[in-house]
Amino acid sequence: MAENTKRSVFGFHGVFGVLISIFGLIFIWAVLMSQAVLVQRDAAHNPYDPAPIRDVNNLKMRSVDNKNFAFQKKDK
């Protein structure tokens, strides 16, 4: 059997593949972090307003009136 003499730790395919995977993971991380910052910024400018929920104990499952007690988005 012929010996594989083209193996190398610093071969083009090995190092190039590692660099592609590292830069790919960094790119995915950067996109997810930027999305998290945008969500936090939006939450800071438009905080949760508990006022539409008057009494949680009176809510019933599948009630038609639950839409009056649901979380409602505040208009800016």
Stockholm file with secondary structure:
# STOCKHOLM 1.0

chainA/1-76         MAENTKRSVFGFHGVFGVLISIFGLIFIWAVLMSQAVLVQRDAAHNPYDPAPIRDVNNLKMRSVDNKNFAFQKKDK
#=GR chainA/1-76 SS CCCCCCCCTTCHHHHHHHHHHHHHHHHHHHHHHHHHHHHHHHHHHSCCCCTTCCCGGGCCTTCGGGGGTSCCCCCC
#=GC SS_cons        CCCCCCCCTTCHHHHHHHHHHHHHHHHHHHHHHHHHHHHHHHHHHSCCCCTTCCCGGGCCTTCGGGGGTSCCCCCC
//
